[in-house]
Amino acid sequence: MGKKVTAEQRQITKDVIMIRPYEFGFNPETAENNTFQNNESDLSKETIAQLAKEEFDELVSKLRSAGIRVLVFEDTEEPFTSDAIFPNNWISLHSNGMVISYPMYAPTRRLERRPDIIQDLSDQFHVNKDYTFEHYEEDGLFLEGTGSMVLDRINKIAYAALSPRTNIALLNKWCVLMDYKKVNFRAVDKVGVDIYHTNVMMAMGLDFVVICLESVQDETEKKQLLANFKYTNKEIIEISLDQMEAFSGNVLQLEGMDNETYLVMSETAFKSLRQAQVQKIKKHTNILTSAVSTIEKFGGGSVRCMIAENFLPHKN
């Protein structure tokens, strides 16, 4: 059984938004610095898109069965957006009523930003301010939402692995705006390439953190991370580089029915975990798995990338 959530804890939410893809496929622009993507396949584009839709629908069904409230928006036929299934990179929704939209590295991904979605959300939730960082794209500066930042919302700490998609100047501006402290570092894969998003190598739970410490090579930065986890009473669940490549860091804790909590992950991620790691996770929360192998292979992201948390206050 997972740990119960009390009313004052807002690290996790039971409200999320997800975008059902119209078309889905390999994006060569994002593959420039997303080494998790793979375009080797005999499948047609149509088959890949259909498999992605089926995986999406199955994940939504499982989330809803657990009591997680999923607000699904349909992707549009035009403009073509192969990565619309990953909304957490362009929007974040906060308990203070703020909606923030972000500058995206790939020009094709900038087309994913949907003012109509923000309008629909404002009809159902209290939106006090719609703030944008989009204009920094003109300066070649990027900060891709909760892909770039893993947030400890209770302690107001933004963890960020700097990369071409995560600019420190914008991280500083975001932290001033939201009154957060920043903890930035560099995380790399097996061949020394910057990991494209922080949420691939790290996930923050109520009282635990999943992290690939092996990817953080600078000892000073690693000590800073460990010190922060100790200070904020987060149990460390460490994963290896191999497990990170299987998306075991791209996971998200959510609240379901009866205040039960769930760490949502893909079947790929779950199968990569050792039994001792699974037991460690289950001390804190339930595990909910879903198969998204097509999305992982061609999109280079897993279940966490598919979910944008919604902390906005309900109107009713």
Secondary structure, 3 states (H helix, E strand, C coil): CCCCCCCCCCCCCCEEEEEECCCCCCCCCHHHCCCCCCCCCCCCHHHHHHHHHHHHHHHHHHHHHCCCEEEEEECCCCCCCCCCCCHHHCEEECCCCEEEECCCCCHHHHHHCCHHHHHHHHHHECCCEEEECHHHHHHCCCECHHHHCEEECCCCEEEEECECCECHHHHHHHHHHHCCEEEEECCECCCCCECCCHHHHEEECCCEEEECHHHCCCHHHHHHHHHHHHHCCCEEEECCHHHHHCCCCCCEEEECHHHCEEEEEEHHHHHHCCHHHHHHHHCCCEEEEECCHHHHHHHCCCHHHHCEEECCCECC
